[in-house]
């Protein structure tokens, strides 16, 4: 439950159904899922059924079918990427702003819940990550 306090505003915690009322979010997600599950999945099984077989060798694959499928997957990326951006923007927008809510944070005026502090001002997060990655790299090399 503490993670929900960080992710959701007090308004969204009090009225969680407003998360599902964002216009266009459900349509974008359904279109994305439909293209992947109902389009690309069956197309792969239709064009390249050999990929499901155990002990697959290169001789079993049809190179022209593989190339056609990879071109279709690359073209579908041109559709799926903007759909993901649209869904993300719709998901993070304010929902149903009204006069009783703060226009910036979507909280009732005067409603100040304690929020979690993610990083201290004096912390060097990037430096510590680089140090940890260097240590990890040395450990992988030496072992």
C-alpha positions in Angstrom: 0.0 0.0 0.0 2.9 2.5 0.5 3.7 2.3 -3.2 0.2 3.4 -4.1 0.6 6.4 -1.8 3.6 7.4 -3.9 2.1 6.6 -7.4 -1.4 8.0 -6.9 -2.5 11.5 -5.8 -4.8 11.8 -2.8 -7.7 12.4 -5.2 -7.0 9.2 -7.1 -6.7 7.3 -3.9 -10.1 8.6 -2.8 -11.8 8.1 -6.2 -9.8 5.4 -8.0 -12.5 5.0 -10.7 -11.3 8.2 -12.4 -8.2 6.4 -13.5 -10.3 4.4 -15.9 -12.3 7.3 -17.2 -9.5 8.9 -19.2 -10.8 9.3 -22.7 -8.8 7.3 -25.3 -6.6 5.4 -22.9 -8.6 2.2 -23.1 -8.8 2.5 -26.9 -5.1 3.0 -27.3 -4.3 0.0 -25.0 -6.8 -2.2 -26.8 -5.4 -1.3 -30.2 -1.9 -2.0 -29.0 -2.8 -5.4 -27.5 -4.9 -6.3 -30.6 -2.1 -5.6 -33.0 0.4 -7.7 -31.0 -1.8 -10.6 -29.9 -4.3 -10.8 -32.8 -2.0 -9.6 -35.5 1.7 -10.4 -35.1 1.3 -13.6 -33.1 -0.9 -15.5 -35.5 1.0 -14.0 -38.5 4.3 -15.5 -37.1 2.6 -18.9 -36.5 1.2 -18.8 -40.0 4.4 -17.7 -41.8 7.0 -19.4 -39.7 5.5 -22.4 -38.0 9.0 -24.0 -37.9 10.0 -21.6 -35.1 7.8 -23.6 -32.7 9.6 -26.8 -33.4 12.3 -28.1 -31.0 15.8 -28.7 -32.4 15.4 -26.0 -35.1 18.2 -25.7 -37.7 18.9 -23.0 -40.3 18.0 -25.5 -43.0 14.4 -25.6 -41.6 13.8 -21.9 -42.0 12.5 -20.2 -45.1 14.6 -17.2 -45.5 12.1 -15.2 -47.8 9.3 -15.8 -45.2 11.6 -14.7 -42.4 12.6 -11.5 -44.3 8.9 -10.7 -45.0 8.0 -11.3 -41.4 10.8 -9.1 -40.1 9.8 -6.3 -42.5 6.2 -6.6 -41.2 7.5 -6.5 -37.6 9.6 -3.4 -38.4 6.7 -1.7 -40.0 4.4 -2.5 -37.0 7.0 -0.7 -34.8 6.0 2.4 -36.7 2.5 2.0 -35.5 3.1 0.5 -32.0 5.7 3.1 -30.9 3.3 6.1 -31.3 0.5 4.1 -29.7 2.7 3.6 -26.6 3.6 7.3 -26.4 -0.1 8.2 -26.7 -1.1 5.7 -24.0 1.7 7.0 -21.7 0.7 10.6 -22.2 -3.0 9.8 -21.6 -2.1 7.8 -18.5 -0.2 10.7 -16.8 -2.5 13.5 -17.7 -4.7 15.0 -15.0 -8.1 13.4 -14.8 -11.3 15.5 -14.6 -9.9 18.6 -13.1 -12.5 20.7 -11.3 -12.5 23.9 -9.3 -12.0 22.2 -6.0 -8.7 20.6 -7.1 -5.4 22.3 -7.4 -4.7 22.7 -11.1 -1.2 21.5 -10.9 -1.2 18.5 -8.5 -4.9 17.5 -8.7 -5.2 17.6 -4.9 -7.9 19.4 -2.9 -6.7 22.8 -1.8 -5.1 22.4 1.6 -4.8 18.6 1.3 -1.1 18.1 1.9 -0.3 14.4 2.4 3.2 13.6 3.4 5.0 12.5 0.2 8.0 10.3 0.0 11.4 11.9 -0.7 13.0 10.0 -3.6 16.6 11.3 -3.3 18.3 13.6 -0.9 19.7 16.9 -2.1 23.2 16.0 -1.1 23.2 12.5 -2.6 25.2 11.8 -5.8 23.1 9.0 -7.3 24.9 8.9 -10.6 28.3 8.7 -9.0 27.3 5.8 -6.7 25.8 3.9 -9.7 29.0 4.4 -11.7 31.0 3.2 -8.7 28.8 0.1 -8.3 28.9 -0.6 -12.1 32.8 -0.4 -12.0 32.9 -2.7 -9.0 30.5 -5.1 -10.8 32.6 -5.0 -14.0 35.8 -5.8 -12.0 34.1 -8.6 -10.3 32.9 -10.1 -13.6 36.3 -9.8 -15.1 38.2 -11.3 -12.2 35.9 -14.3 -11.7 
